[in-house]
Amino acid sequence: MSSVVGLAAVGILYAAAGVVYLHGILSDPLLQNRPVDWMDAEKAYVEGCALLVAGATVWRYRYARGRRLARVDAHFTNMSRGREGAN
């Protein structure tokens, strides 16, 4: 049960971070209703941080998925060799 709650909390945090990144990119720092300047240094910094977090998230997901698949594969290999209790 606690792992489900933990996963939900992580999902909420990623959604909140996405909203903060969008706000940082789309807002006008001088509050003058000007169009978005995509090459502004502050916006470029926020865009870079968002890309870094997105890239790290994808890498972490793929890494965890690869380890999980390797563990499952090792488990079934041990079962087929008659060593059910071995890890």
Secondary structure in CASP SS format (residue, H / E / C, confidence):
PFRMAT SS
TARGET T0000
AUTHOR 0000-0000-0000
METHOD secondary structure of the structure
MODEL  1
M C 1.00
S H 1.00
S H 1.00
V H 1.00
V H 1.00
G H 1.00
L H 1.00
A H 1.00
A H 1.00
V H 1.00
G H 1.00
I H 1.00
L H 1.00
Y H 1.00
A H 1.00
A H 1.00
A H 1.00
G H 1.00
V H 1.00
V H 1.00
Y H 1.00
L H 1.00
H H 1.00
G H 1.00
I H 1.00
L H 1.00
S C 1.00
D C 1.00
P C 1.00
L C 1.00
L C 1.00
Q C 1.00
N C 1.00
R C 1.00
P C 1.00
V C 1.00
D C 1.00
W C 1.00
M C 1.00
D C 1.00
A H 1.00
E H 1.00
K H 1.00
A H 1.00
Y H 1.00
V H 1.00
E H 1.00
G H 1.00
C H 1.00
A H 1.00
L H 1.00
L H 1.00
V H 1.00
A H 1.00
G H 1.00
A H 1.00
T H 1.00
V H 1.00
W H 1.00
R H 1.00
Y H 1.00
R H 1.00
Y H 1.00
A H 1.00
R H 1.00
G H 1.00
R H 1.00
R H 1.00
L H 1.00
A H 1.00
R H 1.00
V H 1.00
D H 1.00
A H 1.00
H H 1.00
F H 1.00
T H 1.00
N H 1.00
M H 1.00
S H 1.00
R C 1.00
G C 1.00
R C 1.00
E C 1.00
G C 1.00
A C 1.00
N C 1.00
END
